[in-house]
Amino acid sequence: MDTVFDQVEKNMERLVASKIDWTQCATPEQLTEAREGRLSLGFYGKEIPSQWFGEVQGRNVLCLAGAGGFQGPLLACTGAKVTVLDLSEGMLAKDREIARRENLSMQLVKGNMCELSRFEAGQFDLILNPPSLMYVPNPRAVFRECARVLRKGGTLIVAAPCPVNYLCDYVSDENGGYYKAVHRMPYDARQHDDSGWIEYGHTMETYLGGLMESGFSIHGYLECQMEDITELYFCVRAVRN
Ligand SMILES: C[S@@+](CC[C@H](N)C(=O)[O-])C[C@H]1O[C@@H](n2cnc3c(N)ncnc32)[C@H](O)[C@@H]1O
């Protein structure tokens, strides 16, 4: 029988094949800017402040669930020593292709972000985790692993959907429809849909409380609301105590 992660992997490969927006790779212009020392890592309509990741040249950086030819290649262009770990072969193939074309050195690893035993304790200076924790049942397991593989004082940048993404169903009516809050948190998509889609709506207690319980202090917090008003993402800078 498939595990949750086997099913997530299948779901991800389907999305990669459908060229969903988050499979867009870094453009040649963005790569050139990064090579010239102007690293710009977007967080939807905003940018992750450069002070959040600081000087990355020569640093060991883990792009956790971060394949897709975007963050990894940009960081490698600035001179960071980049490892990309992701469950999706299709997403890793994008990094492999850019690395070949741009002559970049990156370590590309197919794996599950809940299990980082292949990495040594304190091996990384920076971990960047783009939105992906909605595909794992227990983000605390990921935070514990991050705390182990980050050096003391190292930074973990996590982006994820806020709970409001999961509270409502859309109700169509003659006036164009509206959102109605019907779901309690935490949310599990499998309780509402048997299509095989796996997604979890975690509480902020799980995200922020889980980070603090796992040995992190919170040093920065951003939110970005999308056009669809219930689509609200946060991004947090956590520092390993
Ligand atoms: C929304 S994409 C994020 C990557 C993209 N570069 C970005 O900037 O948004 C989510 C990624 O998480 C990965 N993922 C989901 N669950 C995972 C897991 N348990 N372990 C590792 N990667 C996972 C997916 O394969 C996918 O590449």
The ligand as an ORCA input file, in Angstrom:
! r2SCAN-3c Opt
* xyz 0 1
  C       5.337     24.403     -3.966
  S       6.764     23.422     -4.361
  C       8.070     24.430     -3.723
  C       9.282     24.519     -4.622
  C       9.452     25.722     -5.463
  N      10.879     25.814     -5.827
  C       8.973     27.065     -4.915
  O       9.751     28.005     -4.855
  O       7.819     27.246     -4.590
  C       6.648     22.152     -3.158
  C       7.800     21.177     -3.241
  O       7.789     20.361     -2.081
  C       8.193     19.061     -2.474
  N       7.774     18.122     -1.400
  C       6.517     17.854     -0.975
  N       6.563     16.984      0.052
  C       7.868     16.691      0.265
  C       8.548     15.869      1.213
  N       7.895     15.154      2.133
  N       9.903     15.832      1.164
  C      10.591     16.531      0.225
  N       9.999     17.328     -0.697
  C       8.644     17.416     -0.667
  C       7.511     18.879     -3.811
  O       8.056     17.821     -4.549
  C       7.719     20.247     -4.439
  O       8.930     20.293     -5.160
*
